[in-house]
């Protein structure tokens, strides 16, 4: 049985730092005549809001060229393994890992007590070569989303999204932040003002919702979703993705309401109920605020639509 060059991590967001790691795994595997493997987990032990639900995370990992993905269930039994036990039982015996690529400061195993030097020693005993990944470049190269952020991490991206900075988050991720959900019936407030909206309920309730406000977005019916950041084609009768704007908030102009995610597709006429949509955030147009009356809000939405057209 062939062996693997592997790496381990949560890979939440599959951001540019993760992509850098995975590309090195693919490169090492090709140079050694082995297969590439990404080892990840079905959920985070920290119980934090996720950037990418599992299906989306796996989709993005595959796009890096990784040959195989192993999703481990984060069970109490797995959590109790020491680093050496994990390397022996999971990496060596179960997954046949020959080479492990890991960051010098990356830690795994019970209480994450051991570090890189320990992994090298255990690997020598078990027949697993442990290699330190090269440092991540200060400015990860991405032509679509050049990042001004020097420290790329999932926690940095979460902070950016909670502040509504979706463009900066996309720069770190190398792709737009996306929420997938199903359209449910709402109160038809937007329809009454000439801007019908689809009330979106995220499929993964643990996924992080960006700050309240109005955003320019691209929208995919999920059955027709291509790779991330595909731009509309001018040669198709009904180009995908659709251009749209999303309001995240509580509609304060109309009293107190729970938070909703409402997306309006520009120049679209059709029934979206019960459909699954993927919404990719492009730019925050403004923060949510209370308007004096519905007419004032309607005029603002008109301006929002114009600005969204310009952005998209």
C-alpha positions as CSV (number, residue, x, y, z in Angstrom):
1,X,0.0,0.0,0.0
2,X,1.3,3.4,-0.9
3,X,2.1,5.9,1.7
4,X,1.1,9.5,2.3
5,X,2.6,12.9,2.8
6,X,0.2,14.5,5.2
7,X,-0.6,17.5,7.3
8,X,-3.1,18.0,10.2
9,X,-5.4,20.9,11.1
10,X,-8.9,22.3,11.5
11,X,-8.5,24.3,8.3
12,X,-11.5,26.5,9.2
13,X,-11.9,29.0,6.4
14,X,-9.3,27.3,4.2
15,X,-7.5,30.7,4.1
16,X,-4.3,31.6,2.3
17,X,-2.2,30.2,5.1
18,X,-4.0,26.9,4.9
19,X,-3.7,26.9,1.1
20,X,0.1,27.5,1.4
21,X,0.4,24.5,3.7
22,X,-1.7,22.2,1.5
23,X,0.2,23.2,-1.7
24,X,3.5,22.2,0.0
25,X,2.0,18.9,0.9
26,X,1.0,18.3,-2.7
27,X,4.5,19.4,-3.9
28,X,6.3,17.1,-1.4
29,X,4.1,14.2,-2.4
30,X,4.8,14.7,-6.1
31,X,8.6,14.9,-5.4
32,X,8.6,11.7,-3.4
33,X,6.2,9.7,-5.5
34,X,3.7,9.5,-2.7
35,X,0.1,10.5,-2.3
36,X,-1.0,13.8,-0.6
37,X,-3.3,13.7,2.4
38,X,-5.1,16.4,4.5
39,X,-6.2,15.2,7.9
40,X,-8.9,17.4,9.5
41,X,-11.8,17.1,12.0
42,X,-15.5,17.1,11.9
43,X,-15.8,19.9,14.4
44,X,-13.7,22.2,16.4
45,X,-13.0,21.3,20.1
46,X,-13.2,25.0,21.0
47,X,-17.0,25.1,20.1
48,X,-16.5,28.4,18.3
49,X,-18.4,29.8,15.4
50,X,-17.1,28.3,12.1
51,X,-16.1,30.0,8.9
52,X,-16.7,27.1,6.7
53,X,-19.2,24.3,7.4
54,X,-17.7,20.8,6.8
55,X,-19.0,20.3,3.2
56,X,-17.7,23.8,2.2
57,X,-14.4,23.2,3.9
58,X,-13.9,19.9,2.0
59,X,-14.8,21.5,-1.3
60,X,-12.2,24.2,-0.8
61,X,-9.5,21.8,0.4
62,X,-10.0,19.7,-2.8
63,X,-9.5,22.8,-4.9
64,X,-5.9,23.0,-3.6
65,X,-5.0,19.8,-5.4
66,X,-4.9,17.6,-2.4
67,X,-5.4,13.9,-3.4
68,X,-7.1,12.6,-0.2
69,X,-8.9,14.0,2.8
70,X,-9.5,12.2,6.1
71,X,-12.1,13.6,8.4
72,X,-11.6,12.4,12.0
73,X,-14.5,12.5,14.4
74,X,-13.4,14.5,17.4
75,X,-14.5,11.9,20.0
76,X,-13.4,11.8,23.7
77,X,-11.3,8.8,22.8
78,X,-9.4,10.7,20.1
79,X,-9.1,13.7,22.4
80,X,-7.5,11.6,25.1
81,X,-4.6,10.3,22.8
82,X,-1.2,11.7,23.5
83,X,0.8,13.0,20.6
84,X,2.8,9.8,20.4
85,X,-0.3,7.6,20.6
86,X,-1.9,9.7,17.9
87,X,1.1,9.4,15.6
88,X,1.3,5.7,16.2
89,X,-2.4,4.7,16.1
90,X,-3.8,7.2,13.7
91,X,-1.0,8.4,11.5
92,X,1.1,5.2,11.2
93,X,-1.3,2.3,11.7
94,X,-4.6,3.7,10.4
95,X,-3.5,6.2,7.7
96,X,-0.1,4.9,6.6
97,X,1.5,8.4,6.8
98,X,5.2,8.4,5.8
99,X,5.9,12.1,5.9
100,X,4.2,14.7,8.2
101,X,4.4,18.4,7.3
102,X,3.6,20.6,10.3
103,X,4.3,24.2,11.4
104,X,7.0,24.5,14.0
105,X,4.5,25.9,16.5
106,X,1.6,23.6,15.6
107,X,0.6,21.3,18.4
108,X,-1.7,18.2,18.7
109,X,-2.3,15.5,21.2
110,X,-3.8,15.5,24.7
111,X,-3.5,18.9,26.3
112,X,-1.2,19.8,23.4
113,X,1.8,19.5,25.7
114,X,4.4,18.3,23.2
115,X,6.0,20.3,20.4
116,X,7.8,20.0,17.1
117,X,11.0,18.4,18.6
118,X,8.9,15.8,20.3
119,X,7.1,14.9,17.0
120,X,10.4,14.6,15.2
121,X,11.6,12.2,17.9
122,X,8.4,10.1,17.9
123,X,8.5,10.1,14.1
124,X,12.0,8.7,14.1
125,X,10.9,5.9,16.4
126,X,7.8,5.1,14.3
127,X,9.3,5.6,10.8
128,X,7.5,8.9,10.0
129,X,9.6,11.7,8.7
130,X,8.5,15.0,10.3
131,X,9.3,18.1,8.4
132,X,8.8,21.7,9.4
133,X,6.8,23.8,6.9
134,X,8.6,26.9,5.6
135,X,7.4,30.2,7.1
136,X,4.3,31.7,5.5
137,X,5.2,34.6,3.3
138,X,4.4,38.0,4.8
139,X,2.0,38.7,1.9
140,X,0.5,35.5,0.5
141,X,0.2,35.8,-3.2
142,X,-3.4,35.9,-4.6
143,X,-4.2,37.8,-7.7
144,X,-7.9,38.1,-7.0
145,X,-7.6,39.0,-3.4
146,X,-4.2,40.5,-2.5
147,X,-4.0,40.6,1.3
148,X,-2.8,43.6,3.2
149,X,-2.9,41.5,6.4
150,X,0.4,40.3,7.6
151,X,-0.9,37.8,10.1
152,X,-3.4,35.4,8.4
153,X,-5.4,33.2,10.8
154,X,-8.9,32.0,11.3
155,X,-9.3,34.1,14.4
156,X,-8.2,37.2,12.5
157,X,-10.8,36.5,9.8
158,X,-13.5,36.0,12.5
159,X,-12.7,39.4,13.9
160,X,-12.8,41.0,10.5
161,X,-16.2,39.5,9.8
162,X,-17.7,40.5,13.1
163,X,-16.7,44.1,12.2
164,X,-18.3,43.8,8.7
165,X,-14.9,44.0,6.9
166,X,-15.8,41.3,4.3
167,X,-13.3,42.6,1.7
168,X,-10.4,42.3,4.2
169,X,-11.6,38.9,5.2
170,X,-11.7,37.8,1.5
171,X,-8.1,39.1,1.2
172,X,-7.0,36.8,4.0
173,X,-9.1,33.8,2.8
174,X,-8.2,34.1,-0.9
175,X,-11.9,33.7,-1.7
176,X,-15.1,35.5,-0.7
177,X,-16.8,34.6,2.6
178,X,-19.9,32.5,1.8
179,X,-23.0,31.4,3.6
180,X,-25.2,28.7,2.3
181,X,-28.8,28.3,3.4
182,X,-32.4,27.7,2.4
183,X,-35.0,30.3,1.5
184,X,-38.0,30.4,3.9
185,X,-41.1,32.6,4.1
186,X,-40.7,36.0,5.7
187,X,-43.0,38.9,6.3
188,X,-42.8,40.3,2.7
189,X,-41.8,43.7,3.9
190,X,-39.3,44.1,1.0
191,X,-41.9,43.0,-1.6
192,X,-44.2,45.8,-0.4
193,X,-41.5,48.3,-1.1
194,X,-40.7,46.9,-4.6
195,X,-37.6,45.1,-3.5
196,X,-38.6,41.4,-2.8
197,X,-36.1,39.6,-0.6
198,X,-35.4,35.9,0.0
199,X,-35.3,35.2,3.8
200,X,-32.2,32.9,4.1
201,X,-31.7,30.5,7.0
202,X,-28.1,29.3,7.2
203,X,-27.8,25.5,6.9
204,X,-25.2,25.4,9.6
205,X,-26.4,27.3,12.7
206,X,-22.9,27.4,14.0
207,X,-21.6,29.4,11.1
208,X,-20.5,33.0,11.8
209,X,-22.8,35.7,10.5
210,X,-21.0,39.0,9.6
211,X,-21.9,42.2,11.3
212,X,-25.3,43.8,10.7
213,X,-25.5,45.9,7.6
214,X,-26.2,46.0,3.9
215,X,-23.8,44.1,1.6
216,X,-23.2,43.7,-2.1
217,X,-23.2,40.0,-2.8
218,X,-23.1,37.3,-5.5
219,X,-25.8,34.7,-5.2
220,X,-25.7,31.1,-6.5
221,X,-28.6,28.6,-6.6
222,X,-26.5,25.9,-5.1
223,X,-27.3,23.3,-7.8
224,X,-25.5,25.6,-10.2
225,X,-22.6,26.6,-8.1
226,X,-19.1,26.6,-9.8
227,X,-15.8,27.3,-8.1
228,X,-15.4,30.3,-5.8
229,X,-15.3,33.8,-7.2
230,X,-16.5,32.9,-10.7
231,X,-17.5,36.1,-12.4
232,X,-20.7,36.5,-14.4
233,X,-20.4,35.5,-18.0
234,X,-21.6,38.1,-20.5
235,X,-22.4,35.4,-23.1
236,X,-25.2,33.6,-21.1
237,X,-28.8,34.5,-21.2
238,X,-29.1,34.3,-17.4
239,X,-25.5,34.8,-16.1
240,X,-24.5,33.2,-12.8
241,X,-23.8,34.2,-10.1
242,X,-26.7,36.6,-9.7
243,X,-25.9,40.1,-8.4
244,X,-27.6,41.0,-5.2
245,X,-27.6,42.8,-1.9
246,X,-28.1,41.3,1.5
247,X,-29.4,42.9,4.7
248,X,-28.3,41.4,7.9
249,X,-30.2,42.9,10.9
250,X,-33.4,43.3,12.9
251,X,-35.3,45.8,10.6
252,X,-35.4,48.5,13.3
253,X,-37.6,50.8,11.1
254,X,-40.5,48.4,11.7
255,X,-40.0,47.7,15.5
256,X,-38.2,44.9,17.2
257,X,-37.5,41.7,15.3
258,X,-35.1,38.8,15.5
259,X,-32.0,39.0,13.3
260,X,-32.7,38.0,9.7
261,X,-30.6,37.5,6.5
262,X,-32.5,38.9,3.6
263,X,-31.1,38.9,0.1
264,X,-32.5,40.8,-2.9
265,X,-31.4,39.6,-6.4
266,X,-31.0,42.5,-8.7
267,X,-33.1,42.2,-11.9
268,X,-34.4,38.8,-10.9
269,X,-38.0,37.7,-11.2
270,X,-38.9,34.3,-10.0
271,X,-39.7,32.1,-7.0
272,X,-36.9,31.3,-4.7
273,X,-38.8,29.6,-1.9
274,X,-37.3,26.4,-0.5
275,X,-34.3,26.8,-2.8
276,X,-30.8,26.4,-1.4
277,X,-28.7,29.5,-2.1
278,X,-25.0,30.3,-1.6
279,X,-24.3,34.0,-0.9
280,X,-20.8,35.3,-1.3
281,X,-20.0,38.7,0.4
282,X,-18.2,41.2,-1.8
283,X,-18.5,44.6,0.0
284,X,-20.3,46.2,2.9
285,X,-22.4,49.1,1.6
286,X,-23.5,50.6,4.9
287,X,-24.4,49.7,8.5
288,X,-28.0,49.0,9.5
289,X,-29.9,51.9,11.0
290,X,-33.5,53.0,11.8
291,X,-35.2,55.2,9.3
292,X,-38.0,57.7,9.9
293,X,-40.5,55.9,7.8
294,X,-40.9,53.2,5.1
295,X,-40.7,55.8,2.3
296,X,-37.3,57.0,3.6
297,X,-36.1,53.4,3.8
298,X,-37.3,52.7,0.3
299,X,-35.3,55.6,-1.1
300,X,-32.2,54.4,0.8
301,X,-32.7,50.8,-0.6
302,X,-32.9,52.3,-4.1
303,X,-29.5,54.0,-3.5
304,X,-28.1,50.7,-2.0
305,X,-29.1,48.9,-5.2
306,X,-27.4,51.5,-7.4
307,X,-24.2,51.2,-5.3
308,X,-24.4,47.4,-5.3
309,X,-24.5,47.5,-9.2
310,X,-21.5,49.7,-9.2
311,X,-19.5,47.4,-6.8
312,X,-20.5,44.2,-8.6
